[in-house]
Amino acid sequence: MKYDTKEIIYPEGDRQEISHTLYINQIVDINGYPLSLPVKTSKMIAYKVYRKSTQETRNEVITTFFLQQLTVWELEGLL
C-alpha cells in the first residue's frame, strides 16, 4: 500500500501538509487553498504555485508544491 502525501513549502522554508492537489500558476491563500478570482481585496497574503516536485519511495509518494508570495501590486492586478 502506498501513501500519498501532499505538502506546500512557503518562501521562508516552512512546510505544511495539505489534503488537495494544486496546479502551477494557481493563486492560493495562506493555508494553501485556491482563491477564486477576482480577489476581493489586495490586503491579504497570497501565494502563487511556481513549482511542483514529486518524490517516490517504496511506500510513499510525496508531492511538494513550492509557493512564491505575491506583492501588493500583483494582487491589485487580480482585483
C-alpha positions in Angstrom: 0.0 0.0 0.0 1.4 3.4 -1.0 0.6 6.6 1.0 0.0 9.8 -0.9 1.3 12.9 0.8 0.9 16.5 -0.4 2.7 19.5 1.1 3.3 23.1 0.4 6.6 24.9 1.0 6.4 28.6 1.8 9.2 31.0 0.7 10.7 31.0 4.2 11.1 27.2 4.0 8.2 26.2 6.3 6.3 23.2 5.3 2.6 22.4 5.7 0.7 19.2 4.7 -2.4 19.7 2.6 -5.2 17.4 1.5 -5.7 18.6 -2.0 -3.8 19.0 -5.3 -2.6 22.3 -6.6 -1.5 23.4 -10.1 1.3 25.5 -11.4 0.4 29.3 -11.5 -2.6 28.7 -9.2 -3.2 31.5 -6.7 -3.7 30.2 -3.1 -4.3 31.8 0.3 -2.0 31.5 3.3 -3.4 28.0 4.1 -2.9 26.7 0.6 -6.5 26.8 -0.5 -7.2 28.1 -4.1 -8.5 31.6 -4.3 -11.4 32.5 -6.6 -10.6 35.3 -9.0 -11.1 38.2 -8.9 -9.9 38.6 -5.4 -12.0 40.9 -3.1 -9.1 42.9 -1.7 -5.4 43.4 -2.1 -4.9 43.5 1.7 -4.2 39.8 2.1 -1.4 37.3 1.9 -1.5 35.2 -1.2 0.9 32.9 -3.0 1.4 31.5 -6.5 2.4 27.9 -7.0 5.6 28.1 -9.1 7.0 24.6 -8.9 5.9 21.1 -8.3 8.1 18.2 -7.3 7.2 14.5 -6.8 9.3 12.1 -4.8 8.5 8.4 -4.7 9.8 5.9 -2.2 8.9 2.3 -1.6 5.7 3.0 0.2 5.0 6.8 -0.1 4.6 9.4 -2.9 5.3 12.9 -1.7 4.1 15.7 -3.9 5.5 19.1 -3.0 4.2 22.5 -4.2 6.5 25.4 -3.9 5.0 28.9 -3.2 6.0 32.4 -4.1 4.4 35.3 -2.3 2.6 37.8 -4.4 3.3 41.5 -4.0 0.5 44.1 -3.4 0.8 45.2 -7.0 0.3 41.7 -8.3 -2.7 41.3 -6.0 -4.2 44.7 -7.3 -3.9 43.3 -10.8 -6.1 40.4 -9.7 -9.0 42.6 -8.4 
